[in-house]
Amino acid sequence: MERQSGILLHISSLHSKYGIGSLGKAAYEFVDYLKQSNQRLWQLLPLGPAGYGESPYSAFSAFAGNSLFIDLDILQENHLLTAEDLQNTPYFEAYKVEYQKVKDFKFPLLNKAAQQFITNNNFSEFDKFQKENEFWLDDFAFFTALKTKFGEKPLFEFEKKIIMKEATALKGLRAELENEILTIKVIQFLFALQWADVKKYANENKVEIIGDIPLYVASDSADVWANPELFLLDKNRQQKLAAGVPPDYFSKTGQLWGNPVYNWEAMKDNNFAWWEARMRINFKMFDIVRIDHFRGLAEFWAVDAKAETAENGQWLPAHGYKMLETLTQNMGKMRLIAEDLGVITPDVEKLRDDFDLPGMKIFQFAFDSDAKNPFLPHNYVKNSIVYTGTHDNDTSRGWFETAEGWQRENLHSYFFADEANIARSMMRKIWASSANTAIVPMQDIFNFGSETRMNTPGTTENNWEWRCELHLLSEESAQFLVNISEIYGRNFKK
């Protein structure tokens, strides 16, 4: 792999007059900025329909797209909306996503666009989309329609006959919700069309896109409802165990994510069909795929579903090795990234290395011990991806301003860092490192503080909200990226 670099910026953070980033003009402008900056990689967070707390890591489906990212102007260009439909756009904050306000505005317009599509009877491409996605699409559309009917109740509060998927009950509900189900499928089709165009444009401009797979799915998801046998549930299809991690860098009581854990024996017996379908869709959408919480493919931390913290749990074995082996046989070598942060055991290292997957290094973690710290640049292996920080970290400036005094001293001891623009100083160091790939969150390019942090693990408020205004895609910042990429031999021009 050649030396390369790129930027981490989620779709929601793109600028837009409609309150949240979309797959429209701003996405194409960001690709142009990457090209101007001589950056080859655009890393995203998961693109699924965000669930509890608006977290993209807790989606209602492992396969569906987030309809909030559908661009309204493109729908108007396609004659699915009119100029009048967009005339009364409310005022939205420029630097923050106001999720409920965005939903109240966009969802009625998306439904209207879908109805117009249905009225136009242009079903040839749509029928092809349905056939290619039949593995998940009908279940997701039905599940979403049921949630709307039942006032957005979570799955575990549905009537028992629906949770248990009793045929008679579902038959009647399916007939009642027929139009709603079709509308949801059409909206997913519109998302897929817009995303495919964005990816095509990126690839044409020599930009590759890194997608992100959360290891787990949400308990309130179409996946759990449609495939209960693949999860460790009780006889009433309620959770027995919840996923998380024990106490770590981010939390003294661990992180209790609450997701249902997999029934790996059932997955193995089914030849990992669910995972293969998931991977095939992700590799259609992205060039490279990061597996979040990669350790969970070797063994996973499970706590009682009723627990309030993740402190008391147990490590249970997974069949990730056999899964990757099976998928590689069926799909060929996959361009995966292993999110191997936290306490990593030899079996996780073997899983990563046997499949020749790059792991991750976080520069912010480098200054709490001695010269043997694996996050210091002189300790990186080439087959790794280094970040100043990820979506779960504070911005580099925010980290520096709140770091313990000895952490600052270590940073200066190793690198004589520039305090005035600490983020760019840290960027230079990871660009200079031996790691094949260096990626920076967009906030660090501008030395932004903690107010622009994307996510604080263990919390559910004020996350996933930051937005990047158009004026930030400046010539000065692009030239800075060009310069450090040329100096440190990244993104060779072909």
C-alpha positions in Angstrom: 0.0 0.0 0.0 1.4 3.4 -0.9 1.6 6.2 1.7 -1.7 8.1 1.7 -3.8 10.4 3.8 -7.3 11.8 4.1 -10.0 13.5 6.2 -12.7 12.2 8.6 -15.9 14.1 8.1 -19.4 12.6 8.4 -22.2 13.5 5.9 -24.2 15.1 8.7 -21.4 17.6 9.2 -21.5 19.0 5.6 -22.9 22.4 5.1 -26.6 22.8 4.0 -29.4 25.2 4.2 -31.7 22.4 5.3 -30.2 21.9 8.7 -28.1 18.8 8.1 -25.5 17.7 5.6 -26.8 15.8 2.5 -25.8 13.9 -0.6 -26.1 17.0 -2.7 -24.0 19.9 -3.7 -22.0 20.0 -0.5 -20.9 16.4 -0.8 -19.5 17.1 -4.3 -17.8 20.3 -3.1 -16.1 18.3 -0.4 -14.8 15.9 -2.9 -13.5 18.9 -4.8 -11.8 20.1 -1.7 -10.2 16.7 -1.1 -8.9 16.8 -4.7 -7.6 20.3 -4.3 -5.9 19.3 -1.0 -4.3 16.2 -2.7 -6.1 13.9 -0.2 -7.1 10.5 -1.4 -9.4 9.3 1.4 -12.7 10.4 2.8 -13.7 8.6 5.9 -17.3 8.6 7.1 -19.2 7.4 10.1 -21.9 4.7 9.6 -24.6 5.8 7.1 -27.5 3.9 8.7 -30.7 5.4 10.0 -29.6 6.7 13.4 -31.5 5.5 16.5 -31.2 6.3 20.2 -29.4 9.5 20.8 -29.0 10.1 17.0 -26.0 7.8 17.2 -25.0 6.3 13.8 -23.6 3.4 15.8 -27.0 2.5 17.0 -29.0 2.3 13.8 -32.5 0.9 13.1 -30.9 -1.2 10.4 -27.5 -2.6 9.5 -28.4 -2.3 5.8 -30.6 0.8 5.3 -29.5 4.4 4.6 -30.2 7.5 6.7 -33.0 9.2 4.8 -32.1 12.5 6.5 -29.1 12.6 4.2 -31.2 12.7 1.0 -30.8 16.0 -0.8 -34.0 18.0 -1.3 -32.6 20.1 -4.2 -31.8 17.0 -6.2 -35.4 15.7 -5.5 -36.6 19.0 -7.0 -34.4 18.6 -10.0 -35.9 15.2 -10.5 -39.4 16.7 -10.4 -40.3 14.9 -7.2 -40.6 18.1 -5.3 -41.4 21.7 -6.4 -39.8 25.0 -5.7 -42.9 25.8 -3.6 -42.2 22.8 -1.4 -38.9 24.3 -0.4 -39.9 28.0 -0.1 -40.8 27.8 3.6 -37.6 26.3 4.8 -37.2 27.2 8.5 -34.0 28.8 9.9 -31.5 26.2 11.0 -28.3 26.7 13.1 -25.3 26.9 10.9 -22.9 25.0 13.1 -25.2 22.5 14.8 -27.6 19.8 13.6 -31.0 20.3 15.3 -32.2 16.8 14.7 -35.9 17.0 15.7 -36.3 20.3 13.8 -34.7 18.7 10.7 -36.9 15.6 11.0 -40.1 17.7 11.3 -39.1 19.6 8.1 -37.6 16.8 6.0 -39.7 13.7 6.6 -43.0 15.2 5.2 -41.1 16.3 2.1 -39.4 12.9 1.7 -42.8 11.2 1.9 -44.2 13.6 -0.6 -41.3 12.9 -3.0 -41.9 9.2 -2.6 -45.6 9.5 -3.4 -44.7 11.5 -6.5 -42.3 8.8 -7.5 -45.0 6.2 -7.1 -47.5 8.3 -9.1 -45.0 8.6 -11.9 -44.9 4.8 -12.1 -41.2 4.7 -13.0 -40.6 1.4 -11.5 -38.0 -0.4 -13.7 -34.9 0.7 -11.7 -36.9 0.5 -8.5 -37.9 -3.1 -9.1 -34.3 -3.9 -9.7 -33.3 -2.2 -6.4 -36.0 -4.2 -4.6 -34.7 -7.5 -6.0 -31.1 -6.8 -5.2 -32.0 -5.8 -1.6 -34.7 -8.3 -0.8 -32.6 -9.8 1.9 -33.3 -6.8 4.2 -35.5 -4.2 2.5 -39.0 -5.6 3.1 -38.2 -6.4 6.8 -36.9 -2.9 7.3 -39.8 -1.2 5.6 -42.4 -3.2 7.5 -40.5 -2.7 10.8 -40.3 1.1 10.2 -44.0 1.3 9.3 -44.8 -0.6 12.5 -42.8 1.8 14.6 -44.6 4.7 13.1 -48.0 3.1 13.7 -47.1 2.3 17.4 -45.9 5.8 18.2 -42.2 5.1 17.7 -42.2 2.5 20.5 -39.0 0.4 20.7 -39.2 -3.2 19.4 -39.2 -4.7 22.9 -42.4 -2.8 23.7 -44.3 -4.1 20.7 -47.2 -6.4 21.3 -46.0 -10.0 21.9 -47.7 -11.3 18.8 -45.8 -8.8 16.6 -42.5 -9.5 18.4 -43.0 -13.2 17.9 -44.0 -12.5 14.2 -47.3 -14.4 14.4 -48.4 -14.9 10.8 -52.1 -13.9 11.2 -51.2 -10.6 13.0 -48.5 -9.7 10.5 -50.8 -10.4 7.5 -53.4 -8.0 8.7 -50.8 -5.3 9.5 -49.0 -5.7 6.2 -52.2 -5.1 4.3 -53.1 -2.1 6.5 -49.6 -0.6 6.1 -49.1 -1.4 2.4 -48.7 2.2 1.2 -46.4 3.1 4.1 -44.2 0.1 3.4 -43.9 1.0 -0.3 -43.1 4.7 0.6 -40.3 3.6 2.9 -38.8 1.4 0.2 -38.9 4.2 -2.3 -37.2 6.5 0.1 -34.4 3.9 0.5 -34.2 3.8 -3.3 -33.8 7.5 -3.5 -31.0 7.4 -0.9 -29.2 4.6 -2.8 -29.4 6.6 -6.1 -27.9 9.8 -4.5 -25.2 7.9 -2.7 -24.1 6.0 -5.8 -23.7 9.3 -7.6 -21.6 10.8 -4.8 -19.3 7.7 -4.7 -19.0 7.7 -8.5 -17.9 11.3 -8.4 -15.4 10.7 -5.6 -13.8 7.7 -7.4 -13.6 9.6 -10.7 -11.6 12.2 -8.8 -9.3 9.6 -7.3 -10.9 9.8 -3.9 -11.7 6.6 -2.1 -14.4 6.4 0.6 -13.9 4.6 3.9 -17.1 3.3 5.4 -17.7 2.2 8.9 -19.5 -0.9 10.2 -20.6 -0.9 13.9 -19.9 -4.4 15.2 -23.4 -4.6 16.8 -26.9 -3.6 15.8 -29.4 -1.7 18.0 -31.8 -3.7 20.1 -34.5 -1.6 18.5 -33.8 -2.6 15.0 -35.2 -4.4 12.0 -32.3 -6.8 12.2 -33.2 -8.2 15.6 -36.9 -8.3 14.7 -36.3 -10.1 11.4 -33.5 -12.4 12.6 -34.0 -13.2 16.3 -32.2 -16.5 16.0 -29.0 -14.6 15.3 -29.0 -12.9 18.7 -28.9 -14.2 22.3 -32.5 -13.6 23.3 -34.8 -15.3 25.8 -37.9 -17.3 24.8 -40.0 -14.1 24.5 -37.3 -12.6 22.3 -36.2 -10.1 24.9 -32.5 -9.4 25.5 -30.6 -11.6 27.9 -27.2 -10.0 27.5 -26.0 -6.5 26.5 -22.8 -5.5 24.7 -20.2 -3.1 25.9 -16.6 -2.9 27.1 -15.2 -3.0 30.7 -13.7 0.1 32.3 -11.2 1.7 29.9 -9.6 5.0 28.8 -13.0 6.5 28.1 -15.0 5.4 31.2 -14.2 4.2 34.7 -17.4 2.1 34.8 -17.0 0.8 31.3 -19.2 1.5 28.3 -22.6 -0.1 28.4 -23.8 0.1 24.8 -26.9 -2.0 25.4 -26.9 -3.8 22.0 -27.9 -7.4 21.9 -25.0 -9.8 21.4 -24.7 -12.3 18.6 -25.5 -16.0 18.7 -22.3 -16.9 17.0 -23.1 -20.6 16.9 -26.3 -19.9 14.9 -24.3 -17.6 12.6 -21.7 -20.3 12.0 -24.4 -22.8 11.3 -25.8 -20.5 8.7 -22.4 -20.0 7.1 -22.4 -16.4 8.2 -25.0 -15.4 5.5 -26.2 -12.3 7.4 -22.6 -11.0 7.7 -21.9 -11.8 4.1 -25.0 -9.9 2.9 -23.9 -7.0 5.2 -20.4 -7.0 3.8 -21.5 -7.2 0.2 -23.7 -4.1 0.6 -21.0 -2.2 2.4 -18.4 -3.0 -0.3 -20.9 -1.8 -2.9 -21.2 1.5 -1.0 -17.6 2.0 0.0 -14.1 1.3 -1.2 -12.7 0.4 2.2 -14.6 -0.7 5.3 -13.6 -0.1 9.0 -15.0 -2.7 11.5 -15.7 -0.8 14.7 -14.8 -2.7 18.0 -12.9 -5.3 16.0 -12.0 -7.1 19.3 -15.6 -8.3 19.5 -14.9 -10.7 16.6 -12.5 -12.6 18.8 -14.3 -12.3 22.1 -16.9 -9.9 23.4 -17.8 -8.4 26.7 -21.4 -9.3 27.8 -23.3 -8.0 30.8 -26.7 -8.7 32.1 -29.3 -6.9 30.0 -30.7 -5.2 33.2 -27.3 -4.0 34.4 -26.8 -0.2 34.8 -23.0 -0.2 34.1 -20.6 -2.4 32.2 -18.4 -3.1 35.1 -19.6 -6.6 35.8 -19.6 -8.9 32.8 -17.7 -11.7 31.1 -15.7 -12.2 28.0 -17.4 -14.7 25.7 -15.9 -16.3 22.5 -16.9 -15.2 19.0 -16.4 -16.9 15.6 -14.9 -13.9 13.9 -11.9 -15.9 12.6 -14.1 -18.4 10.9 -16.4 -15.6 9.7 -13.6 -13.7 8.0 -12.2 -16.9 6.6 -15.6 -17.8 5.1 -16.2 -14.3 3.7 -12.8 -14.2 2.1 -13.4 -17.5 0.4 -16.8 -16.3 -0.9 -15.9 -12.6 -1.7 -12.1 -12.5 -2.2 -9.7 -10.4 -0.2 -11.6 -7.5 1.5 -10.2 -4.1 2.2 -10.9 -3.9 5.8 -9.6 -1.8 8.7 -9.5 -3.2 12.2 -10.5 -0.8 15.0 -8.2 -2.5 17.5 -8.1 0.1 20.2 -8.4 -0.6 23.9 -6.9 -3.7 25.6 -5.9 -6.0 22.7 -5.1 -9.6 23.4 -2.9 -12.0 21.3 -6.0 -13.6 19.8 -7.2 -10.2 18.5 -3.7 -9.5 17.1 -3.7 -12.9 15.4 -7.1 -12.2 13.9 -6.0 -8.9 12.5 -2.6 -10.0 11.3 -3.6 -13.3 9.7 -6.0 -11.4 7.5 -3.4 -8.7 6.9 -5.6 -5.9 8.2 -4.3 -2.5 9.2 -4.9 -1.5 12.8 -5.4 1.9 14.2 -3.2 4.3 16.1 -4.4 7.4 18.0 -1.8 10.1 18.5 -3.6 11.6 21.5 -3.0 8.3 23.4 0.8 8.6 23.0 1.8 10.7 26.0 0.8 8.8 29.1 3.7 6.5 29.4 7.3 6.0 28.1 9.0 5.7 24.8 7.6 2.2 24.3 4.0 3.5 24.1 2.6 1.9 20.9 0.9 5.2 19.9 4.1 7.1 19.6 5.0 7.4 15.9 8.4 5.6 16.1 6.6 2.5 17.2 4.1 2.3 14.4 4.1 -0.6 11.9 3.6 0.4 8.3 0.4 -1.5 8.0 -1.6 0.8 10.3 -3.7 3.9 10.1 -2.9 6.8 12.4 -5.3 9.5 13.5 -4.8 12.6 15.6 -8.1 11.5 17.2 -11.3 9.8 16.1 -15.0 10.7 16.5 -14.9 9.4 20.0 -12.0 11.7 21.0 -11.9 15.3 21.9 -10.5 17.6 19.2 -6.7 17.8 19.4 -6.9 21.3 20.7 -9.5 20.4 23.2 -7.5 17.4 24.4 -4.4 19.6 24.8 -6.2 22.2 26.8 -7.5 19.7 29.3 -4.5 17.3 29.3 -2.6 16.6 32.5 0.5 18.8 32.8 2.9 15.8 32.3 1.1 14.8 29.1 1.8 18.3 27.7 5.4 18.0 28.9 5.7 14.6 27.1 4.3 16.1 23.9 6.9 18.9 24.0 9.7 16.5 25.0 9.1 14.4 22.0 8.1 16.9 19.4 8.6 20.6 20.5 4.9 21.1 19.6 3.5 24.6 18.6 0.9 25.4 21.3 -0.6 28.2 19.2 -1.8 25.6 16.6 -1.4 22.3 18.4 -3.7 20.4 16.1 -1.6 21.2 12.9 1.6 20.5 14.9 0.2 17.0 15.7 -0.9 16.5 12.1 2.6 17.1 10.9 3.8 14.3 13.2 1.4 11.7 12.1 1.9 12.6 8.4 5.7 12.1 9.0 5.2 8.8 10.7 5.9 5.4 9.1 2.2 4.4 9.1 1.0 3.9 5.5 -2.2 5.9 6.2 -2.8 9.1 8.1 -6.3 10.6 8.7 -7.4 13.7 10.5 -10.8 14.8 11.7 -11.9 18.0 9.9 -12.0 19.9 13.1 -8.2 19.5 13.7 -7.4 21.1 10.3 -8.7 24.3 11.8 -7.5 23.8 15.4 -11.0 23.8 16.8 -11.7 23.3 20.4 -14.0 21.0 22.4 -17.1 22.8 21.4 -16.8 21.0 18.0 -16.3 17.5 19.4 -18.4 14.9 17.6 -19.1 12.4 20.4 -18.4 11.9 24.0 -18.6 8.1 24.8 -21.0 7.2 27.6 -23.2 10.2 27.0 -26.4 10.6 24.9 -26.7 14.4 24.5 -25.0 17.0 22.4 -23.3 14.4 20.2 -23.2 14.0 16.4 -24.2 17.7 15.9 -21.1 19.6 14.6 -21.4 21.1 11.1 -18.7 22.4 8.8 -19.6 25.6 7.0 -18.5 26.1 3.4 -16.1 28.9 4.1 -13.9 26.5 6.1 -13.0 24.7 2.8 -10.5 27.4 2.2 -7.5 27.7 -0.1 -5.2 28.2 2.9 -6.2 24.9 4.6 -6.1 23.0 1.2 -2.5 24.3 0.6 -1.5 23.2 4.1 -2.6 19.7 3.3 -0.9 19.7 -0.1 2.4 20.9 1.6 2.5 18.3 4.4 1.5 15.5 2.0 4.3 16.4 -0.4 6.9 16.8 2.3 6.1 13.5 3.9 5.6 11.5 0.7 1.8 10.9 0.9 -0.7 10.7 -2.0 1.7 10.3 -4.8 0.3 11.8 -8.0 -0.2 9.3 -10.8 
